[in-house]
Amino acid sequence: MTFYDSYGNPVAYTEDDESIYLFKGNPVAYFYENKVYGYNGHHFGWYENGWVRDKNGRCVFFTENATGSGPIKPVKKITPIKNVKRVRPVKNVKHVASVRPVNALSWSPLSGKQFFEQ
């Protein structure tokens, strides 16, 4: 499953519905229930119905199968070749997730890189 940003750029992917990798092979986040966490334990946002949302409920990424409420999806660009995956770091203790906001119909101002650097 590929994650596209608000410009249709493929930014990251998952092959096991758990770990999220950049196309350069770097592991950057993972899913826990419907939440997205960094390996540093920080809560980045939520995943639901093919949308990854930031902590304010705004969309950061969409997948090919994204459904439900969200902004207009751009045309998807060509997916790059995946580099060899690097070893996943040990997961730190998860921080408490913030209260989930109402889903917004807008794109987040966070870039894909900024989302994974919170």
Secondary structure, 3 states (H helix, E strand, C coil): CEEECCCCCEEEECCCCCEEEECCCCEEEEEECCEEECCCCCEEEEEECCEEECCCCCEEEECCCCCCCCCCCCCCCCCCCCCCCCCCCCCCCCCCCCCCCCCCCCECCCCHHHHHCC
